[in-house]
Amino acid sequence: MSGSKKDTNSYMLSEKDKKSRSRALIGAAFLMATSAVGPGFLTQTAVFTETLLASFGFVILASIVLDIGAQLNVWKIIAVTGKRGQEIASAVVPGLGFIVAIFIVIGGLAFNIGNIGGTGLGINAMFGIDPKIGAIISAAICIFIFLSKEAGAAMDRIVNILGGVLILLIAYVMFVSQPPIGEAIYRTFIPLELDFYAIITIVGGSVGGYITFSGGHRLLDAGIKGKESLPEVTRTSVTGILVASLVRILLFLAVLGVVSAGVSLDPTNPAATVFQHAAGDIGYRLFGLVLWIAGISSVIGAAYTSVSFLRTFHKKIDEMYRYWIIAFILFSTAVFVWVGQAATLLVLAGAVNGLILPLTLGSIIIAAHHSKIVGDYKHPIWLTVFGVIVVILTAYLGIQTLFQMIPQLF
């Protein structure tokens, strides 16, 4: 009788672990996806769609292929080694991990100021509340999540819900804007023009900086690692890219429907024009909600991932990482409220962020073929090729962006 009870408890524990693991996998995918879908993502997609029209579909398709190649490289090696990005970088070149961490934190902090600003503007569009007050409210919500004893599980649930709502809202606006879907599909495979710069920019916006490491580091925190976990990690990695890409496709079609009707987007807020034209005043309120969701989910992702790059440098940081995340959010909010968008800082971060992916992905690719780091694991050659292509493309864009931005800094 007692033996039967013990077996039942063991089974129940096993089922509980399975559910927890499944929740962490889905959470990692949505954390990566919602980290990518920030306020800048909305503006970027609207602007490129207005410029390239239906041919922007080809840019999205090309970026999806490159994004998957880049992310699979990163997530697989994180899983195989059981190490975070900065530890892998230091294993390749001693001290490189510290440089990578500094770059990630600077870029993440600066963009988090923009993300916090996005939440404030979103609340302003919904309720007319001062953007600074809205930013403080949003920061308080984020802090509450990380104060939870089960912060990881709470974060998983929140980003899953936010991601789902975001998809539904943008899908609704896409539906009412009545885009020329047939033309969009046709031009996705036979574009009228090719925009090399747009492809690199979209790839950088989807997996650049801290974004591609957000889900990988979340899996480590959930204890999902080792070669035996690679099938799950692969599926989760691709799912994250596809979720972010689904949001971009829906937004692309929504914008295409509006601009195809002859509407010119407001250059100061192009995405808002789309929602307002498609659904009137309600559409503008919906835009506020979309902007708030994009902003707050990116705040969570940027804060969590940036601090995860510091956790291996000191025991105290690792033990109190939740409070470091909270401090990260508080500092970003304080800068936005008292200083504003800190334009110079954001310009510098944009240049720095463009150099992060080639640096981090480059070290990952080298590590993937270093037996002292990955043991007897054999990394697929096709993934290495994809990774090298992304490194070259993003390095080119990063250096070009840096030279363009230097005059703005002085």
C-alpha positions in Angstrom: 0.0 0.0 0.0 2.8 2.4 1.0 4.7 1.4 -2.1 1.8 2.2 -4.3 1.5 5.7 -2.7 5.2 6.3 -3.2 4.8 5.4 -6.9 1.9 7.7 -7.2 3.8 10.6 -5.6 6.7 9.9 -7.9 4.4 10.0 -10.9 2.8 13.2 -9.8 6.2 14.8 -9.2 7.2 13.7 -12.7 4.1 15.3 -14.2 4.7 18.5 -12.3 8.3 18.6 -13.6 7.1 18.1 -17.1 4.6 21.0 -16.8 7.3 23.2 -15.3 9.7 22.3 -18.1 7.1 22.9 -20.8 6.2 26.3 -19.3 9.9 27.3 -19.2 10.4 26.3 -22.8 7.4 28.3 -24.0 8.4 31.1 -21.7 11.9 31.2 -23.2 10.5 31.4 -26.7 8.1 34.2 -25.8 10.8 36.0 -23.8 13.0 36.1 -26.8 10.1 37.1 -29.1 8.7 39.9 -26.9 12.2 41.2 -26.2 12.6 41.7 -30.0 9.1 43.3 -30.4 9.8 46.6 -28.7 8.7 50.2 -29.6 11.5 50.4 -32.2 10.3 47.2 -33.8 6.9 48.8 -34.5 8.4 52.0 -36.0 11.0 50.0 -38.0 8.4 47.7 -39.6 6.1 50.6 -40.5 8.8 52.7 -42.1 10.2 49.9 -44.2 6.8 48.8 -45.3 5.9 52.3 -46.5 9.2 52.5 -48.4 9.3 49.0 -50.0 5.5 48.2 -50.0 4.8 44.5 -50.8 8.4 43.8 -51.5 9.1 44.2 -47.8 7.7 40.6 -47.6 10.9 39.4 -49.2 13.0 41.2 -46.5 11.0 39.5 -43.8 11.4 36.1 -45.4 15.2 36.5 -45.8 15.5 37.8 -42.2 13.6 34.8 -40.8 16.1 32.4 -42.4 19.1 34.4 -41.1 17.5 34.8 -37.7 16.9 31.1 -37.3 20.5 30.4 -38.3 21.9 32.9 -35.8 19.7 31.9 -33.0 20.2 28.1 -33.4 23.9 28.6 -33.2 23.7 30.6 -29.9 21.0 28.4 -28.2 22.6 25.1 -29.1 26.0 26.0 -27.8 24.6 27.5 -24.6 22.6 24.3 -24.1 25.6 22.0 -24.9 28.1 23.8 -22.6 25.6 24.8 -19.9 27.3 28.2 -19.9 26.0 31.7 -20.4 27.2 33.8 -23.4 29.9 35.7 -21.5 31.4 32.4 -20.1 31.6 31.0 -23.6 33.2 34.1 -24.9 35.8 34.0 -22.1 36.5 30.3 -22.9 37.3 31.4 -26.5 39.4 34.4 -25.5 40.2 35.1 -21.8 38.6 38.4 -20.8 36.3 38.6 -23.9 33.3 37.7 -21.7 33.8 40.8 -19.6 33.9 43.0 -22.8 30.8 41.3 -24.1 29.0 41.8 -20.8 29.9 45.5 -20.7 28.6 46.0 -24.3 25.4 44.1 -23.5 24.7 46.1 -20.3 25.4 49.5 -22.0 23.2 48.6 -24.9 20.5 47.0 -22.8 20.4 50.0 -20.4 20.2 52.6 -23.1 17.5 50.8 -25.0 15.6 50.1 -21.8 15.3 53.8 -21.4 13.5 53.8 -24.8 11.4 50.8 -23.8 10.3 52.5 -20.6 9.5 55.6 -22.6 7.4 53.4 -24.9 5.3 52.2 -22.0 4.7 55.8 -20.9 3.7 56.8 -24.4 1.4 53.8 -24.6 -0.4 54.7 -21.4 -0.7 58.2 -22.6 -2.3 57.1 -25.9 -4.8 54.9 -24.0 -5.7 57.2 -21.1 -4.2 60.6 -21.7 -1.9 60.2 -18.6 1.4 62.0 -18.5 4.0 59.7 -20.2 6.3 60.0 -17.2 3.6 58.9 -14.8 2.8 56.0 -17.2 6.5 55.0 -17.3 6.6 54.9 -13.4 3.4 52.7 -13.3 4.9 50.3 -15.9 8.2 50.1 -14.0 6.3 49.3 -10.8 4.5 46.4 -12.6 7.9 45.0 -13.8 9.4 45.4 -10.3 6.4 43.5 -8.8 7.1 40.6 -11.2 10.7 40.3 -10.1 9.9 40.7 -6.4 7.9 37.4 -6.7 9.5 34.4 -5.1 8.9 32.5 -8.3 10.1 35.4 -10.5 11.1 33.0 -13.4 7.7 31.4 -13.5 5.9 34.7 -13.1 8.0 36.2 -16.0 7.2 33.2 -18.2 3.4 33.6 -17.6 3.5 37.4 -18.2 5.4 37.3 -21.4 3.3 34.5 -22.8 0.1 36.5 -22.0 1.5 39.7 -23.4 2.7 38.0 -26.5 -0.7 36.4 -27.2 -2.5 39.7 -26.7 -0.1 41.5 -28.9 -0.6 39.1 -31.8 -4.4 39.3 -31.4 -4.5 43.1 -31.4 -2.2 43.5 -34.5 -4.1 40.7 -36.3 -7.4 42.7 -35.7 -5.9 45.9 -37.2 -4.5 43.9 -40.1 -7.9 42.4 -40.8 -9.7 45.8 -40.8 -7.0 47.5 -42.9 -7.8 45.0 -45.8 -4.2 44.6 -47.2 -3.6 43.2 -50.7 -2.5 39.8 -49.4 -2.1 38.2 -52.8 0.3 40.9 -53.9 2.2 40.6 -50.6 2.6 36.8 -51.1 3.7 37.3 -54.7 6.3 40.0 -53.9 7.6 38.0 -51.0 9.1 35.6 -53.5 9.4 38.0 -56.5 10.2 41.4 -55.1 10.3 44.6 -57.2 13.4 45.7 -55.4 16.0 44.3 -53.0 17.1 46.3 -50.0 20.2 44.8 -48.5 20.3 47.4 -45.8 16.7 46.6 -44.7 17.6 42.9 -44.4 20.6 43.5 -42.2 18.7 46.0 -40.1 15.8 43.6 -39.5 18.1 40.8 -38.6 19.9 43.1 -36.1 16.5 44.2 -34.7 15.3 40.6 -34.3 18.4 38.8 -32.8 20.9 41.6 -32.2 22.3 42.7 -28.9 21.0 40.9 -25.9 17.9 39.5 -27.6 19.1 36.2 -28.9 20.6 35.4 -25.5 17.4 36.1 -23.5 15.7 32.8 -24.1 18.9 30.8 -24.0 19.8 32.2 -20.6 16.2 31.6 -19.4 16.5 27.9 -20.3 19.7 27.6 -18.3 18.0 29.2 -15.3 15.3 26.6 -15.7 17.9 23.8 -15.7 17.3 22.9 -19.3 20.8 22.1 -20.8 22.9 19.3 -22.1 23.0 17.4 -25.4 19.9 15.4 -24.4 17.9 18.7 -24.4 18.9 19.8 -27.9 15.7 18.7 -29.7 13.6 20.8 -27.2 16.1 23.7 -27.4 16.0 23.6 -31.2 12.2 23.7 -31.3 12.0 26.4 -28.8 14.6 28.5 -30.6 12.7 28.3 -33.9 9.4 29.0 -32.1 10.8 32.2 -30.7 11.8 33.5 -34.1 8.5 32.5 -35.7 6.5 34.2 -33.0 8.5 37.5 -33.4 8.2 37.1 -37.2 4.4 36.5 -37.0 4.0 39.8 -35.2 6.2 41.5 -37.9 4.2 39.8 -40.8 0.8 40.9 -39.3 2.1 44.4 -38.7 3.6 44.5 -42.2 0.2 43.5 -43.7 -1.6 46.1 -41.5 0.7 48.9 -42.7 0.5 47.7 -46.3 -3.3 47.9 -46.2 -3.2 51.5 -45.0 -0.4 52.8 -47.4 -2.0 50.9 -50.3 -5.1 53.1 -49.7 -2.9 56.2 -50.3 -2.4 57.2 -46.7 1.0 58.8 -45.8 2.3 57.8 -42.4 3.2 60.4 -39.9 7.0 60.3 -39.8 7.0 61.2 -36.0 4.8 58.2 -35.2 4.2 56.0 -38.3 2.8 52.9 -36.5 0.1 55.1 -34.8 -1.1 56.4 -38.2 -1.8 52.8 -39.2 -3.9 51.9 -36.2 -5.8 55.2 -36.3 -6.6 55.1 -40.0 -7.6 51.4 -39.8 -9.9 51.7 -36.7 -10.4 55.4 -35.9 -10.2 56.6 -32.3 -10.5 53.0 -31.0 -7.6 52.1 -33.2 -5.4 54.8 -31.7 -6.3 53.4 -28.2 -5.4 50.0 -29.4 -2.1 51.4 -30.7 -1.5 52.7 -27.1 -2.1 49.2 -25.8 0.2 47.6 -28.4 2.9 50.1 -27.7 2.6 49.5 -23.9 2.8 45.7 -24.3 5.8 46.0 -26.7 7.5 48.4 -24.3 6.9 46.5 -21.0 7.7 43.1 -22.4 11.0 44.5 -23.8 11.7 46.1 -20.4 11.4 42.7 -18.8 13.5 41.0 -21.4 16.3 43.7 -21.5 16.6 43.9 -17.7 16.6 40.1 -17.2 19.1 39.4 -19.9 21.4 42.3 -19.2 21.8 41.2 -15.6 22.2 37.6 -16.6 25.5 38.7 -18.3 26.8 39.9 -14.9 25.8 37.0 -12.7 28.9 34.9 -13.3 31.3 37.7 -12.3 30.5 37.8 -8.6 28.7 35.5 -6.2 26.7 38.3 -4.7 25.4 39.4 -8.1 24.2 35.8 -8.7 22.6 35.5 -5.3 20.8 38.8 -5.5 20.2 38.9 -9.2 16.5 39.8 -8.8 17.4 43.0 -7.0 20.0 43.8 -9.6 17.2 43.5 -12.2 15.0 45.8 -10.2 17.9 48.3 -9.8 18.3 48.1 -13.6 14.7 49.0 -14.2 14.7 51.7 -11.6 17.8 53.4 -13.1 16.3 53.2 -16.6 13.0 54.8 -15.3 14.8 57.5 -13.4 16.8 58.5 -16.5 13.6 58.7 -18.6 11.7 60.7 -16.0 14.4 63.2 -15.1 16.6 63.4 -18.2 14.3 62.3 -21.0 15.2 59.9 -23.7 18.9 60.7 -23.3 19.4 61.1 -27.1 23.2 60.9 -27.0 23.1 57.7 -24.9 20.7 56.1 -27.3 22.7 57.1 -30.3 25.9 55.6 -28.7 23.9 52.4 -27.7 22.7 52.0 -31.3 26.2 52.0 -32.5 27.4 49.6 -29.8 24.4 47.3 -30.2 25.3 46.8 -33.9 28.7 45.5 -32.9 27.4 43.1 -30.2 25.9 40.3 -32.4 29.0 39.8 -34.6 31.2 39.7 -31.4 29.0 37.3 -29.5 27.9 35.1 -32.4 31.5 35.0 -33.7 32.7 33.7 -30.3 29.9 31.2 -30.3 30.8 29.8 -33.7 34.5 29.5 -32.7 33.4 27.7 -29.4 31.2 25.3 -31.4 34.2 23.8 -33.0 36.5 23.8 -29.9 36.4 20.3 -28.2 37.7 21.7 -24.9 34.5 23.8 -24.8 31.8 21.6 -26.3 33.4 18.2 -25.7 32.4 15.5 -28.3 29.5 17.5 -29.7 29.5 18.0 -33.5 28.1 21.3 -34.6 26.3 21.2 -38.0 28.3 22.7 -40.8 25.2 24.4 -42.3 24.6 26.2 -39.1 28.2 27.4 -39.0 27.8 28.7 -42.6 24.6 30.6 -41.6 26.3 32.0 -38.5 29.3 33.3 -40.5 27.1 35.0 -43.0 25.2 36.8 -40.2 28.4 37.8 -38.5 29.8 39.3 -41.7 26.5 41.1 -42.5 25.9 42.5 -39.0 29.6 43.5 -38.6 29.4 45.5 -41.8 26.2 47.2 -40.7 27.6 47.8 -37.2 30.8 49.5 -38.4 28.9 51.5 -41.0 26.4 52.7 -38.3 29.2 53.5 -35.9 30.9 55.8 -38.5 27.5 57.4 -39.3 26.8 58.1 -35.6 30.2 59.4 -34.5 29.5 62.9 -35.9 26.3 63.0 -33.8 28.2 62.3 -30.6 30.6 65.3 -30.9 
